[in-house]
Amino acid sequence: MEFKHFGEEEDDEILEQPVSPTGQYFNSSALSVSVIAVLESEIAIDDSPTFSLLQHVFLPINPRFSSIMVEDKKGVKQWKRVSVNLKNHINTPIFPSNLSPKSYDKHLDQYISKISLNPFPQTQPLWEIHIIKYPTSNAAGNLIFKLHHALGDGFSLMGALLSCLQRVDNPSLPLTFPSLRFPSKETKVESGLSLKKKMNKLFGPKNKSLMRSMVNTMYDFGWGLLKSSVVEDDQSPIRSGEDGVEFKPIGLSTITFSLDHVKQIKAKLGVTINDVITGIMFYGIRKYMESEGGEKSRKENSTALVLLNTRIISGYKSVEEMVKPKVAESAWGNQFAFLHVSMPELDDDSLSNPLKFVDKAQHIIKRKRSSLAVNLTGKLLDSLRRLRGSEATAKYIHNTLRNSSMTISNVIGPVEQMALANHPVKGLYFMVVGVPQSLTITMMSYKGQLRIAVGTERDFINPQKFKSCIENAFEMIFNYSCM
């Protein structure tokens, strides 16, 4: 479909493309999930280019940024193009004057918690930006994008944001991205293959692990069904288990690791970066659980929902490429799946040698990759939607999230420093909000560093102690790997 720019005088029209099933799930009575991306500026923010940037760069990226979700006569949800009043989407909060950066850290955290709970008006496009002009400990100013998950997943939304930025060293050159393998929706994984192709690959005559793969598939698929219906994780220091967690205030903190150090651990152990990061996170989480809940928390049943990208393409696309119909069809939207990963127990061997936790993570991930459960779950959701409708499917996904302890996802960021409207970006992180869980973890690489953002249920999880446990886990695993 040819893209036409819509200003405030344009007439409304119905787009031909219906809302995707996942888009309907995430904007339903059961779920309302959004993505918050925070850009940290090295210099004080000059917001004078805001309207021009949004009008001429952001809105043209995809028609959904100028559309609302409506139902047609048959009850099918469609994207309806509307006039965009940019003033309704731009927010510049006023904080007290002349405070210290640490004080503004608290104001920023409280503000993000506030906007994470505010629902989007359904009468205007589902995005907004917030310009924070006060200096925090990490930046001279912060620019916050809040985008509804119905618009797309982290891959497409972050790709849209990144396409608005330029390289600091040479704006004429494109941003480049490292080749990293994380357990998340921003990694190209085998689940991107069609079920038929993957079955053919799995059942090939040269595949000696056929029976193991079949058993893993049946076990993982059955376990996923139980976890989405009747089996809940234990209540623990990272899972309150209360109803309506998604409507409670959140705390947001970030941790930064050197990718070079991660790669050193990878090389020493002969595993993947994916294995290293997963092992570090799980080890740190178990240490936090033990510190808060005692020795019994070492073995409490805790499951992470890891998000897997199901795209066949790899890498972000430019603005010009993303608006092309063939590219937009494969690059845009919500194209991911959940993978249940049980967190390893913390035993005496792991306490004496934390590298064994990385080995455990590697074993779990390797086994999961030989399973077709992700594909079968996708077929199940599609069948459920056809038989019972989008609202019932959204409730099923809500239960899947609620019955687990956490969600882990990531996106891959550029190697070079980037700038937005001549504002050098010092740091970048994101958070998924509106999910019925007490703990959400996201990761993003940028300029040789890995930024981990931790979203926690406020007044339930201690964010500073949690952060300390993750940092300690990283330090222990790095030091042991250097011995």
N, C-alpha and C positions, 0 to 999 in steps of 0.2 A: 504494500500500500504506500502510495506516495505521501511523504510528509509535508504538511503545510503548517506554517507557523501560525499560532493562534494568539491574538492579542485580546484586549478587553472588549473590542467591538465585534469580534467574530461571533457568528451564530453557533448554537449548540448543534452537535450532530452525533449520531450513534456510530461507533466504530464497528467494523465488520467482525473483528476478532472478539470472541467471548472471553470472559475471565477464565484463566486456567483453573483446573480443579484445586490445586494447592493454594492458589490465590484466594479461592472461595473459602477454603478451610481456615486460612489465617485471618480472614476478616468475617467472622461468623459470631453467632451468639455464644459459642463455646470458647473461641480463641480470638485474640486481637494482638498479634505479635509485630513488633517493630524492630528496626535496626538503628542504633545510635552510633554515629561515627564522629570522632573528635579529632580535629586538626589543631595541633599546637604550633602557634606562630612564634618565630624568633624575634619579630619586631612588633611594636604596638600596632593594633589593627586599624587601618583606614577603611571604613565601610562605604566610602563614596562609590566604588565600582560595583557594589552589590547588585543593583537593579540591572545594570547592563550585562553583567556576567550571567545572571539567571536568565535574562531575556534572550540573549544571543548565543549562549553556550550550553547552559543546563537544560532548558526546556526543549531544545531541538534534539536532544539525545534520544528521547523516546516519547511517543504520544501519551504514554501512561502518566507522565508528569503533568499533563494538561487534561487529565480525564478523571471522572468519578465512576464509582461502581453502581450500576442500576440493574433492575430486573426488566426483561422484556415481557411481552404479553404471554409468553409461554413459561414464565418464571425462571428463565435462564439469565444469569448475571452477565452483563456486558459492560465494556468500557465506553463511557459516553464523554466525548470531547466537550469541554466547557471553556468559557472565558476564564483566564487566570488573573486574579487581582494579587499581584506580588506582595502588596502591603500586608495581606492576610497571612503570608507565609514567612515573614521576616520578624524576628523578635530580638530586641536589644535590652536585656534586663538591667536594672539599676541596683547596684550593691552599695553598701556604705563606703564612704570615701576614706582614703589614706590609711588603709589597713595593711598589714604585713602579707607577703605572699602566702604564708601558711594559713592565715585567716581566710584569704581568698580561696585556698584549696578547699576549705570546709564549705564556703558558699557555693563553689562550683559543684561539689559532690551533692549538696542538698538540692541544687537547681536541676542537675541531671536526674536525681531521684524524682523530683517533682514532675518534670516533663515526661519521664518514662511512664508515669501513671495517668497522664492526661490523654484521654482518647482523641483521636482525630475526628474533626467534623466530617460527616459523610457527604456534606454538600459542597465540598471543595477537594481538589487533588490531595492525595495522602502523603504529603511531605511538608517539611518546614525546616528553617535554619535558625540558629540562635547565635548571636554574636556577643561574645564575652570579652569586654575591653579591659578587664582587670588582670594585672600580672599575678600568676600563680608560681609555685615553686618550680614548675617545669617549663613555663612559657610566658611570653610577654602578653599573650592574648590567646583565646580559644574560639574556634569556629565549630559549632556543633550542627551536624546534619541529622535530622530524624526522618526516617523513611519507613513507610509501612511495608511489612514483609509481603503483602499482597502484590506489590509492585514488582518484586523479584527477590531472589536470594542474595546472599552476600557476594557471590561472584559477579552477578550482573550489576548490583547496586554499587559495589566498590569499583567495578570497572567504569561505571558512569562517572563517579566522583574523580577517579584517577585521570579520566580523559579530559577533565577540566584543568588539570595541572600541567606544568611544564618543568623540564629539567633546569636546574639553576645554572649548571656549568655551560649548557648549550641548549637554549629553548628550541632550536630547530631540529634537534635530534629526539627520537622517541625514548621513552622510559624503558629500561630493561629490567628483567625480573630473574631472580635466582631459580634454579631447579631444586625445589625442596619437596620432600614427601612427608606430609602430615596426615594424621587421621581425621580428615575433615572434608567439608564440602568444597574447598578450593583446590583439591588435589584431583588430578585425572586418575581415575581408578577403573578397574575392570568392570565395575557395575555399570559403566557407561556403555558396555556392549549390550546388544539386544539379548534377550533371554535365549532365543534360538541359537545365536552365534556362540553364546557362552556355553550352552549345553553341548553344542557340537565340539567346542574346544575341550570341554570337560570329559566327554565320552570318546575322545579320540583314542585310537589303538595304542598310541605311544604313552598314554597317561597311566602311570603305574599306581596313582593314588586315587583311582576311581571310587573304590568302596569307601575310603576315608572321607572323600568329598561328599558322597551321598549321605553318609552318617552325619557329618557336620551340618549339611544343609537341613536335614530333617530335625536335628536337635536345635539348631539356631532358629529355624522358622517356628517350631513348636514352642520354644522358650519365649520367643518374641510375642506369640499369641497370648501366652499366659501373662507375660509382663504388661501387656496392653489391656488386660481384662481383670484378672483376679489376684495376681501375685504382685505385692508391693515390696519395695526395698524396706529394710528395717528403718525405723526411726533412729536417727543418729545425730551426732554433732554437725552433720552437713545436710540433714534432711529433717525438717520439723514435721512433715507429714500432714500439716494442717490444710484445710480447704481454703481456697482463695489466696494462696501465697502470691499469685500474680498481681494482686491488688494491694500488696503491702509495699512500703518504701524499701528501696534497695540502697546498699552501699557499693561504691565503685572504687577499686584501687588497681594500680598497675605495677607490674614487675618487669624489669628489663634484663635480658641475658645477652651475652655475646655469642653470635652465631659461630664465630671461630672456635670458641670453647666447646660449643655443642658438637662441632665437626671433629674436634680433638677426641671427644668421648666416643663418637661414632667410629673413628679410625681405630682407636684402641680396642674397642669391643668387637669390631667387625659386624656392626648392625647398621640400621638405617637411622637417619635423623628422626624419622617418625617414632622408632623404637625408643630412642634416647629421650625425646620430649615426653612421650607417654609414660615412660618409667619414672622420670623426674616428678611429673605431676601426680601420679598415683602414689609414689613414695611420700611426697610432701603432704598429700591429703590424708594418708593413713597416719602420719606423724601428728597432724593436727587433730584428727579424730581421737587418737590415744591421749593427747594432752588434755582434751576436753571431756572425754568420756571414759577414760581409764582403759585397762588392758582388754576389756571385753570388746572395745571398739576396733581392735585389730582384725576381728573376724566378722564384723557385722556385714550383712549382705548389702552391698552398695554397687549400683550399676550406673555406668556412664553411657549416655546416648551420644555416639560419635556421628557427626554429619559427613556424609560422603557425596562428593560431586559425581553426578551421573552423566555429565557431558562427554561427548566424544572429542570435542575440540579441546585445545590446551592454550593457555595464555589469554591475556586481555586483548581487546580490540580497540582501535581508535574510534573517535566519534564518527568519522566518515564510514568506517566499516560496520559499526554497530547499527546504523540506521538502514543498511542494506537488507532487504527482506530475507535473503537466504542466511545471512550471518545472524540477524536479529532472532530468527526462529531458533537457532541452535545456541546462541550465546545468552539470550535474555530469558527472563522468567525464573520460576522456581524449579530447578532440576537437581534435586538432591534426595537422599534417603537416609533414614536413621539406622544405625548399627548398634545393637546392645553389646556392651563390653563390660563384663563383670570385673570389678577392681580386685586385684590380688590381695590375699590376706597378708598381714604383716607378721612374719614369724621371726624366730631367733636368728635364723640364717641371714635373713634380710637386714636385721638390725646390726649384725656383725659385719656384713658386707653388702652395702646398698646396691652394688652392681648387679646382684642377683634379681633385684626388682626390675631392672632393665631387661634382663633375660626373660623374666616372666612376661613382661609386656610384649617382648618380641614373639614369644611363643603364642600368646593369645591372638595377636594381630595376624600372625602367619596362618593360624588355623582359621580365623574368620575370613581371610582372603580366599580360602579354598571353598567357601560356602556360597550357595546361590540364594541364601535367605533374603538378602536385600531385594533381589529381583522378584521373588515370590511374594514378599510383603507389598511391593508396589502393585502387583497383580491383585492382591487381596484388597488393598485400598480402592483400586479402581472398581472392583466388583461390588464392594460395599457402597460406593457412591452411586453406582447404577441401580442397585437394589433398594437402598434406603435413603439416598440423597446426600447432599454435601454437609448438611448440619449433623447428621448422624456420624458421618466420617470424621468431621471435625471433633466431635465428642470422643471418638475412638483415639484420635491423635492426642487430645487433651489428656486422656487416661494414660497413654503411653508415656507422656512427659511427666505427669504427676506421680506415676508409680516408680519412676527411676529417681536417682539422687542428683544427677547433674547432666548438663549438656556441654560438649566440647566442640568447638568449630574454629576455623581459621581462614585467613586469606593471605595471599602472598603479595607483599609490597615491593616497590622498586628498589634497585640497588643504589641509584643516584639520589641525591637530595632533590626535592621538587619544591615548586613554589606555586602559590595561588594568587593571581593578580599582584605579582611582585612581592608577595609575602613568603619568605622562605619557611618551609614547614620543618619544624624541629622534630616533631614526633607525631605519630598517628596510631590510633587504636579504635576499636569498636566494641559494642556490646549489644546482645540480643535481649530485648525486654518484653515483658508480657507473658512469659512462660511460667507455668505453675510449678516452679522448682525453687529451692532455697539457694542453689549454687549454679552459676553459669560461668564458663571459662572460654575466652576467645583468645586467639593468637594472631599476630601479624608481624611479618618481617619488614624491615625498613633500614636502609643504610648499614647493613651488616649487623643489625641487632634484632632480637626477637622480643616484641612487646606483648606481654601477657596481661589481659584485663580480667579482673575477677569481680563478678557481680554477685552480691550476697544479700540474703534476707536480713534487713537491718534489725538490730537488737536480738538476733538469733546466732549468727555467725560473727565471730570477732575478726574483722578484716585485717587488722594489724598483726594479730597472732597468726592468722592464716597465711598472710604474705610472708611472715618470718619463717614459717615452716617450709614453704615452697623454696625460698631463697636458701635455707639451710640444706634442703634436699639436693638442690643443684650443686652447692658447694661440696657436700659430702661425696656425691657421685663423681664430680670433676676431680676431686683430690684422690679418690680411690683409683680412678682411671689413669692417673699420672704416676702411680706407684710402680 
